[in-house]
Amino acid sequence: MFNNLTNYEDDPIEALFKRIGADKSVDKIDLGIGVFRDQSGQVPVMQAVVEAEQQLLKQNASKSYMSPLGNMDYCADMERSIFGADHEVLQRIVSAQTPGAGAALRGAAEFVQSLSPKATVWFGSPCWGHQIEFFERAGLSVKQYRYYNRAAGKLDFTGMLEDLSALQEDDVLLLHGCCHNPTGEDLSLSQWQRIAEVVREKRVVPLVDIAYQGFGSGIDEDVAGVRLLAGQVPQLILTVSSSKTFGIYRERAGLLSIVHQANASADSLRRKLRDTLRQLYFMAPNHGAAIVHEILSSETLQQLWRDELNAVRHQIVEMRGALKVTLEQVNPSFDASFIQRQKGMFSCLPLSAAQQLRMEQQHHIYMLPNARVNVAAMSTEQSKALANAFAAIIGE
């Protein structure tokens, strides 16, 4: 059996880890993995998280099993965080806590496949590769629509709409709620409005993935688009990650929600969602979800968390500005304004795969496919090194 695994290839993230580990240069720079780093290069733990964990230890809560639907307090917290306290969809939503957004997407894929196995799932191009794999593994067909023009450094909304004209009833349209991964290029509210019209016209199901709430323009501002969409469509699937927003990457806290039609049976949907997730992994770990609930249940801790998240966002904005300046200083003919305009952790540099490989081999700078740069992991000095390397590569 195991002999059949010869020449099995690493996924892009694991392969990147190995290349970085094998590089002995003291000047190597990791701009691939999606974590926030401070100016010293550390991945900090939020003080709000530290204090929440201390309070949880004092409570000495049970370690017994929970339902496969997970921590319902966390689910309610996330529903309100995404939609606000008064959004009408809170009256027609069924949710489960999951082991991060990856498991939420895999659960969503299985949920869709069991109800509509002939549905096609549509992804923007470029997209985070693992998202596509989750749905392919569930046996669903996938297609991609134009989303981002890397050469021009901007959204290709005209191309997107042209491609989405081929949507069929009950297809699934995957959208990123904010801080688009990997491009950092988000839809405007007017474009969200147009997407809502397409969804209703084509009778498809939107699936909105939110992993970076608070990293773009603000906690509420970053979800204005999904709030608009949810209020105008009959049904919606939502996946959420708490990894970045709370800095609890390895704790794996996420959400999978089904916003259903008003006349649907919420109890049947809840049971179906429960059984789908139970068959995948039985139940999610609770620690990360408990941390988030502890923070959002305390006015003091919630304010501390908001202040810390604001500081993270401000540093990302500053680094985007710094990178734009340094790129244009050493590349006078290059317009890097897209770097400053875009939001969140990531942007894509206009580099070919071959040029990206030379960035590694000649300059020890590492990025994920599509030359995805994690601006949130970059220091001021590293932005200068990246700009100089970029100028050298495109000048060859």
Secondary structure, DSSP 8 states (H G I E B T S, - for coil): -GGGGTT----HHHHHHHHHHH---TT-EE--S-----TTS-----HHHHHHHHHHHHHT-------TT--HHHHHHHHHHHH-TT-GGGGSEEEEEESHHHHHHHHHHHHHHHH-TT-EEEEEES--HHHHHHHHHTT-EEEEEE-EETTTTEE-HHHHHHHHTT--TT-EEEEESSS-TTT-----HHHHHHHHHHHHHHT-EEEEEES-TTSSS-TTGGGHHHHHHHTTSS-EEEEEE-TTTTT-GGG--EEEEEE--TTS-HHHHHHHHHHHHHHHHS---SHHHHHHHHHHT-HHHHHHHHHHHHHHHHHHHHHHHHHHHHHHHH-TT---HHHHHS-SSEEE-S--HHHHHHHHHHH-EE-BGGGEEEGGG--HHHHHHHHHHHHHHHT-
